[in-house]
Amino acid sequence: MCGFVGFINGGDTQRDESVLHSMTDAIRHRGPDDADYYMDGSISLGFRRLSIIDLEGGRQPILNEDESKVLLFNGEVYNFQEIKRDLLAAGHVFKTATDSEVLLHGYEEYGTDLLNKLRGMFAFVIWDRNSHELFGARDFFGIKPLYYAKMGSTLMFGSEIKSFLHHPHFKKELNERALESYLSFQYSPGFETFFKDVYKMPPAHYFLYKDGKMSLTRYWIPEFRAEEDKTLEYWVDEIEKTFDDSVEAHKISDVEVGSFLSSGVDSSYVACSANVDKTFTVGFDNGTKYNEISYAEELSRQIPVKNISKIITPEEFWSTFPKIQYHMDEPLADPAAVALYFVCNTAAQHLKVVLSGEGADEIFGGYNIYREPLECAWYDKIPFPIRKLVGKAASLLPAHRGLNFLVRRGKRLEERFIGNAYMFSEKERKSLLKHPTDAQSPAALVKPYYDMVQDKDAVTKMQFVDLNMWMVGDILLKADKMSMANSLELRVPFLDKEIMALAGRIPLKYRVNEENTKYAMRKAALRRMPEKWAGKKKLGFPVPTRVWLKEEKYYNMVKEEFTGSNAEKFFHTEKLIKLLDDHRAGKADNSRRVWTVYTFLIWYKQFFPEAA
């Protein structure tokens, strides 16, 4: 695991070592073990290494035999030995024992077809010195990040946006369209970022850049093709076998591997299957509702494995939050990101690599909201115009669980479900902002993904949207950035091509039903652990922000930001204060909305301090 940065067509900066070194130093946290550089007058490449495989010989950038191609790579290729055997048979000469070098020779041998041979997580670029063409790719699910920016004629690319800020051609401007979209999603959706002219490389895509022009191509799409003729026992057997294979592949390393462990089934299944020596857990001292340590300790004793835990104090949470938003590159209003930072920090004091449970919910159908289309299914038989009318009437009344059902079912799925978070509607965010933009509506942003699965059932549509939006923009963003902030490699065995291929065949009734979510996966997990963990309802990482926002100390901290000059610049601050005061008075649970705005303001201070 590591980080890289590079730029091309940079004029005089192309031979300026100080520029490249400064950009690379900005992501030192991604790879504190080593650094190396490549400059040939046409391209400049910088690399920071966290040594995991071939500790002595795995330095990058790596050149091929005739030095006509150069590689920068962040991630892990778990089937590299198999690919390497084929490449050796084809006559390629390897200089290292790393997984990295198979990408270089694999691209020489197979071109873009290499990508579908890979099993792993990756972001990489290959520079062809002869053709002056740059090739880059991001993994199937978007586990590893890749950003690029075009500033005049200069193309910058790398693992984190913050490194671009050190290039003299970089023009730092806030993209207010991203702010407007963020207010709905709680993360930055789509391909744009919070910085003008900086873009995220989408998952499962590759790019070719030559003569100042970039073309993007999608090379893989997750598929759902349910096979209804097989028994539950068949699926449980297949999940167990495929997951064990993925866990073994994800344990390939020349250093120790550990595992995260919460009270949920996902991390518990990983920990029970991985045969590691250490697990890591964090919690808050606000009662059992916000503390999963006792669950983790109990399961660890049964495995048995050593559990290392930490209680996060409110002071630590709030004081570390600015640093966390700096590491995130873009604002992310998921409070669980803070907890993830601390569990990564705890693990990094003991080892370099951990396994984690991200991806199980999207792939196997784990979120509680996936049960919504199955609840009171008879109501959907009422003609939609009538449901829409009832929903509009219900929306005018004070919020109530039963009324919320009517409001939601008065909208089509494509309008009401944009992912696991829906903070502010398009109308609400425009009324909150002083300068509304031409940002796409939430429904318009998710529409391309709904269109790709328009023939599927409602739950499968929701899963597909989450796989392409929520998982990439929230779950995997914080997984990468929080682990790398602590120089820790985080691996996600659920996010494996083979597991996705299997999960896509499982019928809906064995994914989500009246009994539970992730139904078949939980049955597989039950073979490794008691029902207390295997059957536990999806909780998410519980963080007591709603409690803290009612306490005077933290209420005042947020109020200070909501009445500050930065808030005045972007928002109608009287509306922010009303959200905060209504929450404190118990009139509404506005904690997530308040946190979304507060997160942006804290992030903005990290990257635009001169504007304060």
N, C-alpha and C positions, 0 to 999 in steps of 0.2 A: 504494500500500500504506500501511496506517495502522493505527490502533487507535481504538476508541471505548468510551465507557461512558455509562450513563444510569440514571435511577431515577424511579419514579413512586409516588404515594401515600406520600410521605415525610414528611408533616406539616410541621413547622416547617423541616425541612432542605430543603424544596422550593425555598425562596427564599434559601438560604444559599450564596452563591457560593464561600465557602471550602471547603465540603464537595465541591462539584463539581470545583473546581480541584485539590484534593488527590487526588481519585480519578483525574482525568485525568493529573496529573503522574506518577502511579505507573506509567503506561505510556508515558512520554515516549520510551523507546527505540524504540517502534513508529513514531514519527513525529516526529523532532527538528526538522523544517523549519518547522512551523507548529502553532498551536493555536487553537481557536475553541469557542464555547459557545452554548447556547440554553437559555433558561429562560422559561417562561410561567406559572409558578405551579402547573401541573398535572404538568409533566414537566421534567426537567433532563437535558441532553445535552452531553457533552464529547467533543472530537475531537482527535487528534494526527495530523499529516499527514507522510508521506514523499512528496514531490512527484515524480510520474512522468509524468503526462499533464496538459496545460494547467497548466504550472508556476505561472503568475501568477493564473489565474482559478478554480482548482479547490478553493477553501476549502469546508469543511463545518462545521456542518450546512447543507444546502441546502433552501430553501423553494420551493414551486411558485408559480405566478403570483399566486394570491390569498392565499398564505401560510396556507392551510388544512392543508397537509401538510408535514412536515419529515423529511428523510432523514439517516441516518448509514450509511456504507458502508465496508467494508474488503474490498479485493480488486481484481480487474480483470474487466471485461466485454469480451471480445475481439471480439465482433460488434456493439459498440455503435453503430457508424456505420450499419450496415444497419437496426437497430431505430430509430435516430434519424430516418432518412429517412421511415419509415412514420409516426412520431409527428408529424413536421413536417407531413406531408401531411394528418394528422388534425386539425391546427390547434394543436398544442401549441407553446408559446413557450419557447425555451431561453435561459438566461442565461450558460451556461458552455460550454466545448468539451470537458468531461470525459466519461468513460464513466459517472460516478456519476449524472448527471442523468437518463439514460435510465431508471433504476430508478424514480425519482420519477414521471415522466410515464407510464412504462410501467405502473406500478401503477394510476394514474388511469384509463388507457385499457383495460387488460386484466384488472385484478384479479390473482388468484393465477395465472391462466393465463400471466402474464408469465414465470414461473419457467422454464417449458419452452421459452421462446423464447431464453433466455440461453445463452451459451457463455462459460464462464470459471470463476473461483473467487471466492466471495463469502460474506460474512456481512453482513447489513444489517437495519436496522429503519426503519419509517416510522410516524410519529405523526400520527394524524388529529385535529386540534384540534376539529373539529365533533362527531364521534361519540365522541371520547375512547377510540378504539380503537388499540391498538398492534399492528402487523404486523411480523413478523421472519422471516428465512429464512436457511438455510445451504446452501452449494453441494452439488452432486450427490455428490461423493466425500468431503466433509469436509476440504477443503484449508485453508479458513480457519475459525478457531474462533469459537464463540459460546456463552457461559455465561449462566446466569440463576440468581438466588437469591430466595427469598421469605422475608423476615424480618419477621414480624408482618404488617402490611398493606403493607409496602414491597417493591416488586419492583425488583431491580437486574439489569442486563444489560450485557454488554460482551465485549470481546475477550480479557480476561485476568482470572482470579479475584482476583489481587493488588490490583486497583483496588477491589474490594468491601470489602476490609479497612479502607479509609479512611472508610467510611460509619459514622456513630455507631450506626446500627441493626443493623449486622452483628454477629452473634454467632459468634465463631470457635471451632468445636468439631471435633475429629477424628472422621471417620466410620470406625470400626474395621471395618465391613463391607467398605469399599473396600480396607483393608489386607489383609484375608484373601483377597479375590479377586486383588489385585495379586500376592500370593505365588505364585499359579499362573501368571498371564499375563505378569509382569514390567512390566506397565503397568496403568493403571486401566481396566478394561473396563466396558461398560454405560453407562448414563446418569448414574448417581451419580458424585460426585467424592469426594476425600479430605476435603472439608469438608461437614459436615452441612447439608442443605437447599440445597446448591449443585449445579446440574445442568448437563450438557453438552447443548446442542441437538444432536440427532442429525443426521447428514448427510442431504441430500435431504428435509428436512422444513421446514415453515413453521409458525409459531404465530400465533394471534390471542389478544390479551389485552384483556379488557374487564370492568369491574365486579368486579375481583379474581379473575377466572377465566381460566385459560389452556387452550386447546385446541391439540393438535399434530396435523398431518396430513402423511403421507408423499406426496410429489408425483412421485417417480421411483424406479425400481428397475432396476439393471443386469440385462440379460437374456442368457442363453446359449441360442441356438437354432442348433445346428451345421447347416451345409449341406454334405452329403457329396458332392455331385455336381460339385464344382469342383476344378481341379488345383492343385498346389502353386504353380505359376507364377502362376496367377490371384491367389492370396492374397498372394504376395510383391509383385506389382504393386500391389495394393490397399493393402497396408501402406505401401509407399513413397510412394504418392500421398497417402494420408490423413495420414501422419505429416508429410510436407513441408508440407501445408496447415496442420496444427496448429502446427508450429514457426514458420511465418510469422505466424500469428495471435498466438502468444505473444511475438513480438518487437516488437509494437506498443508504442512508447514514445517519449517526448520526451527520454530520456536514454540513455546507452550501456548495452548489454546484453552480458553475458559468459556463460560456461558453466563448470560444474564438470566435472572430468574425472578419473576413476579408471582402473583397469585393466579394468573391466567393460564389457560390450557396451552397457549402457543409456546411461550418460553418454557413452561414445564415439560412439554413434549420434547423440545430441543434438549433440555438439560437431562432428561431421563434417557435419551437416545444417544447422547454424544460421548458418554464415558470420559468426561473431563474431571480434573481434580478440584476445580474451584468454580463456584457460582457467585454472582454479585447482585445485590438488591439494595434499593433505597426506599425510604418512606418519609412521611411527615409526622410530627408528634402532635397530631390533632385527633386522636382517637383512632379506632380500628378502621373507620371508613377511609382514612387517608394513609393507612400504613399496612403494607402487604408483607412486611418483614416476617411476621410470625408464620404466615403461609409458606414462605420461601424456606425458612429455617426448618419447619416440620417436614417438608418434602425432601430437603437436602439430607436430613437425617435418615430418611427412608431409602434414598438412592443407593448407598450413602455417598455424600460428597461434602466438602467444606463450603460453607456459605459465609461470605464476607459482606457485611451490611453497613449502611450509614443512615442516620437520621439527618434530614435536611432541616435546618432551622429557618424560620421566616426571614431572619436577618441575612442569612446566606443566600436565600432565594432572591430577595429583592436587590441585594448589593451586587450579585453576579449577573443580573439580568442585562445590563448594558453590554458587558463583555460577550454574553451569549448572542445578542443581536448583531454585534460586530462580526462574530464568527459565522453567522448565518448568511451574510452577504445581502440578503433581502429580508424584510420583516416577516416573521412567522409568529402568529398569535396563538400558537398551541402551547398552553402552559406546561404540557408534558415534556416539551423540549428542555426545560430547566432541569427536570428530574433526570432526563436522559444525559444531560451534561454531567450531573453529579455521579451517576452510576458509571459513566465512562471514566470519569476522573478517578473513582475508586478502583475500578478494574486496572487502569493504566499504572497504578502503583505496584501491581503484581505481575502483569504480563503484557503482551503486545497484541494479542488476537482474541476476540470474543465472538461467540455465536449468539444470534438474537432471533426473535420470532416474527419480525416484520413480514408482511405479505400473506400470512395465512388467512386473514379476514377477507381480503379481496379475492383470493384464489378459491377458497373453500366456502365462502359465504358466511362470514362471521359477525358482521355488524347487526345490532338489534334492529336497525331501521329496515333491513332487508326483509323483515317479517311483515312490514306494513302492508304490502300489496296482498298478502294472504289473509289479513285480518278483515273480517266482515266483507268477504269477497262478493257477497250478494249485492252490496251497495253499488258496486261498479256496473251492475246490470241495469241500473236506472239510467235512462238516456242522459248523455253528458250535458246537454243544455240545462236540464233540470238540476243536476248536481252543481253545475257552475253557478246557477242562480241561488241555490241554497247556500253554497260556499260564500258568495258575496254577502248575503244577509248575515251569515254567522260571523264574518270578519268585522262587522260593525258593532258586535257585542263584546263585553269584557272577556279577556282570554280565559279559556277553560278547556280541560283535556277533551271533553266530548265535542266542544265547538271547534277545536283545532282539527279534529278528525274531519269534520264537515268542510272546513276551509281547505284542507289539503286535498281532499277527494273532489273538491270543486275545481281542481286544476289537473291538467294532464300530467303524467309522470315527468315528461320532458321539461315541464315548467316548474314543478315543485321540487324535483330532486336534482341538485347540482353537485352532490357529494355529501360527506358527513357533516359539513359545516355550511350554514346559510345564515350569515350574520345580519346583513342589511340587504333589503330588496333594492332593486334599481331605483325605485321612487324614493326610498328612505335615504339611500346614500347620496342621491343628488340634492336632497333637501339639507343634508348635513354638510355638504361641501360648499365652500364659497365659490369655487370655480369648477363646476361640473364639466366633464370632457365628453369626447365622442367615443368613450370606451364601449366595447360591445356589452350587450346585456348578458347576465349570467346564463340564460337559456341559449343565447347565440354561441357562447364559448363552448358549451358542452354538446351542442347539436351535431358536430361532425362525428362524435363518438356514438351518439344515439343512432345516427344514420347508418353506421357500420353494422349495427345489430338490430335493425328495425323489425326483423322477423322473429326475434327472440321474446321470451317471457319477460315480465317486468323485473323480476329479481336479477336475471342474467343481465339485463340492460343496466341495472344499477351497479352490478359488479364490474361491468366493462367500463362504465364511466369512471368508477373509482380507480380501477387499474391504470387508467390513462391520465387521470387528473389528481385526485386526492392523494393517492399513494405516491405519485411522483413529486407533487408540490408541497406536501406536508410530511408524510411518513418517512420517505427516503431522503428528503432534504435534511431533516433534523438528524436522521441516523448517520448520514455522512458527515455533516458539519460538526455535530457534537462529539463524535468519536475522533475525528481528525483534529479538533481543537485540543484534544488530550493526547495526540499522537498514538491513537489506538486504532487498530484495524477491526471493523465490525463486519461480520459475514452473516448472510441471511439465507439459510438452507431451504426455506420455503420458496424463495424466489429462484427457482431452477426451471429450466425449460422442460425437463422431463416431468416435474411435478405439475406444471401448468398444463402440459399435454394430457396428463391423467385427469386432473381436476376438471378440465373442459369437457370430459366425457361423462362425468357423474351427473345423473338425473337431478332435477331440482328437488325432488322429495328427499334426497339424501344429502342435499346441501342445506336447505332451509325448510323447516316444517313447524308444526304447532308445538312440538316438543322442545326444539332448540335450534340454534344456528350451528353451522359447521358440523352437521349431524354425523356424517360418515367419518370425518376426521376425528371427532371426539370419541367415536367407537374405537378407532385405531389407537388413540391415546390411552383409552381405558385399559388396554393391554399392558401399559407401562406404569400406570399410576391409579390411585383410588378415584372414585367418582367425585370426591370433594374437589379435585382439581380438573378432572376430565369434563365434568358436567357444569362447571362454574359459569354462570352467566357472564357475557361480555361486559366488562367494566370500563376499559380504557384506563389510562394511568390517572388515578384520582389525585388532584391537586387542589388545595383549599383556597383558591383565589376568591371564590364567592364569599367565604368567611372573612378573609383578610380585608376585603374592600369595604367591609362594614366597621372595621376597627379604625379608630381615629388616626393612628400613625400612618397607615397605608392609604386610607381615604385621603388624607391631606397630601401625601406624596403624589397621588394620581391627580388630585385637584390642582396642585401646583403646575403640573404639565398641561392640564386642560385649560388653564387660564394664562399660559405662557405665550411668548411671542410666536413660537413655531405653530402652536395650535391656532392662534389668531390668523396666521398666514393661510391656513388651509380650511379651517372649519368655522361654522357658526358655533362659537364656544358656549353660548347659553344652552344650546341643545346637548352639548357634551355634559355640562354640569347637571342638566336635568336627568340624563341617563344615570349618572353617578349618584345623585341624590335619591332618585326613585329606588335605586338598588339598595342604598343604605337604609332607607325607610321601610324596606320590605314590600314596596308597591309592585315590584317586578324583579325577576332575576335577570338583571342586565349585565351580569359579571362577564360573560364572554364578549359582549359588544364593547363594554368598557375596556376590556383587556385588548381587544383588537385595535382600538384607537390608541391606547396607551403604548402598545408595542411599536406602532409606527412612529410615534413621537420619540421614543427612546432610540429606535434605530436611526432616525433622521439625525439625531444629535451626534451619533457615532460617525456618520459619513459626511455630514454637512455641518461641522461644528462652526464654521465661519458664518453660517446663516443665523445662528442663535443670537 
